[in-house]
């Protein structure tokens, strides 16, 4: 997934002002790795596993 965001062909087509910084992408990837969603019946519980 990380390689999709750092693909240079996409950055050439996007205005540099709109391109995300590497720190932003790393934060989102780390957050998604730590996020856990538990389904219990009809309820959903979200937990950050730090």
C-alpha positions as CSV (number, residue, x, y, z in Angstrom):
1,X,0.0,0.0,0.0
2,X,2.8,2.4,0.8
3,X,4.3,2.0,-2.7
4,X,1.0,3.3,-4.2
5,X,1.4,6.7,-2.5
6,X,5.1,7.1,-3.4
7,X,4.7,6.2,-7.0
8,X,6.6,9.0,-9.0
9,X,4.3,8.8,-12.0
10,X,1.4,10.0,-9.8
11,X,3.4,12.8,-8.3
12,X,4.3,14.1,-11.8
13,X,0.6,14.5,-12.6
14,X,-0.3,16.2,-9.3
15,X,0.4,19.8,-8.4
16,X,3.3,19.9,-5.8
17,X,1.2,22.0,-3.5
18,X,-1.5,19.2,-3.3
19,X,0.9,16.3,-2.9
20,X,1.0,14.9,0.6
21,X,4.2,15.0,2.6
22,X,6.0,11.8,3.5
23,X,5.3,12.4,7.2
24,X,1.5,12.6,6.5
25,X,1.5,9.3,4.6
26,X,3.6,7.6,7.3
27,X,1.2,8.8,10.0
28,X,-1.8,7.4,8.1
29,X,-0.1,4.1,7.5
30,X,0.9,3.8,11.2
31,X,-2.6,4.7,12.3
32,X,-4.2,2.1,10.1
33,X,-1.9,-0.6,11.4
34,X,-2.8,0.3,15.0
35,X,-6.6,0.6,14.5
36,X,-8.7,-2.4,15.4
37,X,-12.4,-2.7,14.8
38,X,-14.3,-5.3,16.7
39,X,-17.8,-6.3,15.7
40,X,-20.0,-7.5,18.5
41,X,-23.5,-8.2,17.3
42,X,-24.8,-5.0,15.7
43,X,-22.2,-2.9,17.6
44,X,-18.8,-1.8,16.4
45,X,-15.9,-1.0,18.7
46,X,-12.8,0.8,17.6
47,X,-9.6,0.5,19.5
48,X,-6.1,1.9,19.0
49,X,-3.5,-0.8,19.7
50,X,-0.5,1.2,20.9
